[in-house]
């Protein structure tokens, strides 16, 4: 194992081209979590390239040459003897022992309870980060975002290979049950579903244990492949399901529903801004801390929006909603309402706002 560690120590790291992300690493120790292909590895390698070459060691724990027991026996002494200040364990698993170094960075899909590590979650690109990959920012940028989604690798893969590449990436990191659940969730994106409803559907086509399915569903949620949103003031009600990225919809199903894609895009922007939001009947997103309702209305005009607001007026009064934002594809304007300020804002302007 000493020979392999020496080889990894001497290997030059390469980052083809690093684009702007809304994350910054300093000399603290970190646990970086995120789904496959979200950009964890590139973020870490870009940080390492700013350090002295002989001060760090990067190890991909999925390297097939690594024998875990041998690594555990030799890693501490190797780091000590070579004065390793920064150790990165990418694709970390708990069977690898933590060693004592000035700065430790572990990357994984699963979050581990390690108190002395700062936790960072890396999501696929949001719209602002996506624009860093665009050659120019014009009316085509939003269309590209719909086509490619937020996975950084999509910009480097030929259009005819993107679906197969993403499918292979998912197959390599998820077990068969997790993938089956994710496919079902892709079909039901933005709809209200429970683990039990997933079980009821899948047991019709395959033999499956309820406990196993519930466990796999929870793992998908913990890793961040799926997200669930509660109904306001009803924590036990069935939750709405969202995908980690809109590209999964076209990669895992043949269903086409632009309205659901649009709603999922809005949810992801809210998720990354760390604003707690909830749904209700006729309400796509309610943000209690801001007294705001956000509606996903890609093609609505003033008349259609006014009718939609009339249908949710009791909610507006009950929760004293101060502001209603209707996110559209391109329409901009306002609607007069006696209780709330109502604005129509195009997605690109809304997503790049504060």
N, C-alpha and C positions, 0 to 999 in steps of 0.2 A: 504493500500500500504506500510505503514511503516513495517508491519510484513514481507512482501515479500522482501523488501529491506534489512531488517535485516538478512533474510535467505540467500540472495545472498551474502551479506557481509561476512557471516561466512562460506560459502561454500568453500571448498578447490578446487582450480583449478588443473586439471590433464592434462599433456601433455605426451602422451605415449612415444614418442621418437622424438626429434626434430632434423631434418637433416639440413645441411648447406643450407642457402639461400643467395643470393647476396643482402641482405637488412639488415640494422642495425637501430634499434631504440635507441634514447637517451632520455633525459628528455624533449625534445621539445613536442609540441602539434601537432598531426597529423590528416590528413584525409587519410585513406587507402582505395583505390578503387581497385576492381578486380572482375572478374566473380565468380560465385559460385564454390566452391571446389578448388579455386586457392591457398589457404593457408593463407588467411588473419587472420582467427581466431587463428590458431596455432602460427602464428608469434607474435600476440599480447599476447596470453597467455604465451608463452615462455618468453616474456619480463617481464610480470607481476610477474612471478615466481622468478625473480631476485630482486624484491622489498620486503619490509617488508609487512607481511601479512595484517596488519591492516591499511596500507596506501593506498590501492586501492579498487575500486569497479568495478566489471565487470557485465554488463547487456546485455543480448541478447534481443534486442527489438522485436524479433519475439516470445518471450515467451508468450504463450496464456493467462497466468495469469495476464499479465500487462494491466491495464486500463490506457490509455494514459493521460486522463485528471487528474486522481489521481496521476500519476507519475509526471506530470508537476507541481502539487501543492506541492509535498513533497520532490522532489529530491534535491533541493538546500539546504533546511534545514537539510536533512539527511547528505549530504556531509559536511556541515559546522559543525554539531554537532559531527560527527565522525572523523573530521580532515582528510577527504579524499584528498590525494594529487594527485592521478591519477584516473580519471574516464574513463572507456571504454564503449562506446555505440556501440555494435556490431549490424549489420543489421539495421543501423540508418535510420530513415525517418524524414522528415522536420516537422512532426506534434509533434515531441518531442522537447521541449524547451532546448536550450543550457544553462547550468548553469556555474557559476563562480568557477573554480577549478584551482589549479596550473598547472596541466597537463590534457588536454582533448584529447582523441583518439576516433575518430569515424570511423567505417568501413561500407562500403556500395558498391553496384555495381555502383550506380549512383554518379557522382561527383557533389558536391554542392559548390557554390561560397561562401566560408568562408575564408576571406583573411588571418586571423591570424593563420590558420592551414597549416602546411607543407603538400604538397600533395605527396603521394607515390602510385604508381600503382603496384599491385602484379599480375604477369602473372603466368600461369602454368609453371612447371619446364622447364628450358632450358636443353641442353644436359649435361652441366657441373654439374648443380644441380641434375639432374637425377642420375648421377654416384654415388652420396652420398647414394643412396638407394640400389645400387648394392653390393652384397657380395664380388665380385671381379671384377676388370676391365680387361676384355679380349675381344676376338672377338665376344662374345655373347652379350655384352652390347648394341651395336648399334641395333642388332636385337630385343632386349627387348624394346628399345626405340620406334622402329616402332610398336611393338605389343601393348605397354601400353600407349604411349603418355606422356604428361606432367602433368596429374592430379596426385597429391601425393597419393590419396586414392586408386588408381589402384593397388598399391603394396600390399594392405591389403585384397583386394576382390578376392574371388575365380574366376578363369578364366571363368567359366560358368555363373557368375553373374555380370560381369563387364558391359556388354552392358545394362542390365536392370537397374543396379544401376545408371549409367550415365543418362539413359533416365528419370528415376524418379527424379533425381536431376534437370534436365533441366525443366521438367514439373512443379516442385515445385516453380521454380523461374521465369519462363517465362510465359506470357499469351499465349493463343491459337494461335493468329496471329503471334506473335514473333516466336513461335516454328515452324509454317508452313514456315515462311520465312527462318529460320535457316536450315530447312530440304532441302529446294530448294537450298540454298547457298552451302550446303554440297555436293549436286549433281553437282554443277557447280564450285566447288573449283578450284582456279587458273585461271578461265576463265573470260572473260570480260562480265560483266553484270551490268545493271543499275536498279534502283528501278522500272522504268517503265517496263522493261523486266520481272521483278519478278511479277509485277501486271498483265501483259498480260498473263503470264503462269498460275497464281493462279486463275484468274477470270474465267478460263475455267472449273475449277472443284469446285468452291465455289463462293458464293455471297460475294463480298468484295468491300469496299470503297477505292478509290485511295488514298484519304487523310489519311485514317486510315493506309493503308499499308505503305505509305511514312513515316508516323510518327513512326510506329513500326520498319521499316528498320533503321531509324535514331537512335532510342533507342538502337537497337542491336549493332549498330556501336559505339555509345557513351559508352555503357557498356563494349565493347571489345569482344563481341562474334564473330563479323566479323570485318575484316580489309579491307580497300580499298587502292589500289596503283594507283597513277596517271601515265599517259603517259608523258614522258619527254617533256617539253615545250608545252604541250597541256592539260592544267588544266580542260578544258571542255569536253575532250574526255571520253568515257566510261572507267571506272576503272576496274581493275582486283580485284577479290574477294578472300580473304583468311580466313581460319577459325582460331579461337583462339587456337585450338589444333587439331592435326591430328586424335586423337581418335574419334572425332565427326563424321568423315567420315564413319567409320564402325558402329558407334552406330546409325546413322540416315539414312543410305542408304545401299543398297547391291552392289553398284557400286564398282568395283575394278580398280584402275588405279595407279600403283606404282609411275609413273613419276610425277603425280600431288601431291601425298603425299610427295614425296621427295622435290619438289619445295616449298610446303607449310612449310616443316621443315626448309628449308633455309631461307624463309621469316621471320619466327618467331625468328630465331637467329639474323637476321638483325634488326628486330623490337626491341628486347630486348637490343641490343647494341646501340639503339637510333641513328642509321645512316639513314639519309634520302635517300630513294631509289625510282627509277622510272623504268617503263618498256618501251619498244619500240618493233617494229616488229622484231622478232628474238632475242630480248634482254630480258632475264628474269629479271635481276636486274642491274640497272646502278646507281652508287654512285658518284655523281658529285664532292663531297668534296674530294674524293680520286682518281678521274680519273680512276675508276675501273668498269669493267663489270664482273658480276658473272653469270655463266651459270649453270643451273641444268642439269647435264649429268650423271645420275647414272651409266650407263653401256657403256659410250663412250670409244673408243680407240683413238690413235693419228690420224688415218686417218679420222674417223668420225668427230673428233673435228676440224681438219683442214678445212674440207668442210663447217662446220657450221660457222667458222670464215670467210671464203671466202664470205659467204652470208651476213655478217654484216660489211664488210670492209668499206663501205661508212660511216656507223655510227662511226666506229673506227676513221676514218680520220676526220670526221666533228667535233667530240667532243674531239679529241686528247686524246683518251683513252691510258693511260700509262700501264695498267695492265689488263689482262683477266684471271680470275680464273674459271676453270671448276671444280665444286665440284662433286665428284664421290662417288660411294659406296666403292671402294677399290683401284681403279687404281691411280697410282702416276707417274708423269712424266712431260715433257715439250714439247712444240711445237715451232719450229722456225717461227718467223713472223717478217717482216721488221719494223712494226710500234709499236708493243706492246709486252710486256713480257707475255707469255702464260704458265700457269701452270695447271696441273691436280692434285687436292688434295683430298684425301678421306675425307668424311664428318666428321668423328670423329676427325681427325687432324685439319681440318679447324675450326670446332666449338670450339675447345679448344685452338685455337690460340689467339693472342692478339685482 
